[in-house]
Amino acid sequence: MNRYRWLALPIAAAALAVVPWFTSDTIVQYGINALLVATLAQAWNIIGGFSGYPSFGNSVFYGLGTYGTAIAMAQLHWSFGSGLVFGAVLGVACALLFGIPILRLRGPYFAIATLGLAAVMSAITATVEIAGKNIGLILPLFRGDTLFYELSLILLVAATGTVAWIARSRFGAGLVAIREDEDAAQVMGINTTTYKVAALTVAALFSALAGGIHAYWITFIDPASAFDPSLNVRMVIMTLFGGPGTVLGPVLGALILSAVSEVLASQATGVASLFYGIVIVAAVLLMPKGLLDLVQGFRDSGWRYFVDNVRRYRI
Amino acid sequence: MTPALLEIASLSAGYGEVPVLSGVAMVIRPGEIVTMVGSNGAGKTTLLRAISRVIGARGTLRFDGRDLTALTPEQVFGLGLVQVPEGRQLFDRMTVEDNLRMGTYRRRDDARIQQSFERVYQLFPVLAERRQQIAGSLSGGEQQMCAIARGLMAAPKLLTVDEMSLGLAPVVVDQLLGVLGEIRKQGITVLLVEQDVFAAFSVADRGYVMETGRIVREGAVAELEKDPEVRKAYLGVQ
């Protein structure tokens, strides 16, 4: 069985790839959103899950990707491909520019600094002429849900492949060492600042690309939706739900929670967010280490896994 | 006389505007166990931080023939100058074995890492028994062993051990001092920074006494033990 386990992933990806030819437009549109959010969760996983730095600035990288693509296409009349690259360059440049100073901060100080960045970025964008000030930008209309779906899937596969590589690499071991004890990592000869900046930059790259795809798909963007801090909160929740610091956890977490919130929104419109909240609270109480840990733990100790968790974390 | 492994001369360092060390000079030769003693706040840890380039310093700082002042902390580590930090700084949630593996992080000679594991487990049989145990659940003495073992896994030329005896029972300290002797037999030079002067003098060849950022005494431990000032200040005997 284990010998063929690696085959499961390509098969899952291929199965997802053919979805647009067998289902309705609604499902494809839901799929694009879910795949993009899963990519964002996977990107957050690199900085938040592996190196343990709770970034609230990932929505900024997403927003810069959104705006970079939109400016390139709507104002400069570049192609979509060049727009994506331009957005990615903006996101990566921002990660480098802010990462180098703020990644010297630790724990809550880092989180607050990234929150500040998120708050400032939407305000700045709303004053920039070429970004359409606070009105926003309208991109050329292009109807091609299947294309956007496949692009989003490719991006998610690329992000997951990158995380799979990180998890097995020396670089990833360094990030985990930083998460577990940064001082000790330093003593072991790890240049912690370089590693953290590299992790943030890779996260920024995938977040910005996701933003670019979303911008062209949705065709209208404004500062409030592009730099929405609640999007960052969703990345965090989905990663924690699936299992931070794992390869597949964030993807599973994002796809499952997207489905849950979609079903709730259509079946129980009024109380949807209440139910969503209950799901999150139950997850935190019963499986604080995420879905993948639940699978392992349930196999080992059955229902006792939940009791043990509640006891161990004294909730 | 053999060339020095570590050579420090007229070194000054501090934090921001606050100078801590001034005019520090020290020589460590290959195969020696050298100790640096001094009371709390004398500048011992600051000196270690200056050596490992974590803080800036002015003066001469040479290790194994290389000038350290232009190097980054990772490069210094790569030359084989490895620290066992004060308070152990283990990866508490990793197993003993993973902690040791983190010691090999910057090594490229994968083939010889297994050998290092065997040698370290021979030195600390208790770690071999507990290799799958979470490091945070070890006793204080075992944690210190794990920290020293992790340092050894980096294949150091010079191992500096900061406050090894801190918070440990005397019998455990004796055991660790014995291990330092074994480590020296394997060709690794040791710099032991200690407040426990009795313990440090029992294993070291030579010693330095530091007070308020300066070296005030140096020499073979046999001489230092006889020095009336040292006896009065650190050994508490007349």
Interface residues (C-beta under 8 A of the other chain):
Chain A: R170 A173 G174 A177 E180 D181 D183 A184 A185 Q186 V187 M188 G189 I190 N191
Chain B: V54 T72 P73 E74 F77 G78 Q83 P85 Q89 L90 F91 D92 R93 M94 M102 G103 Y105 R106 R150 A154
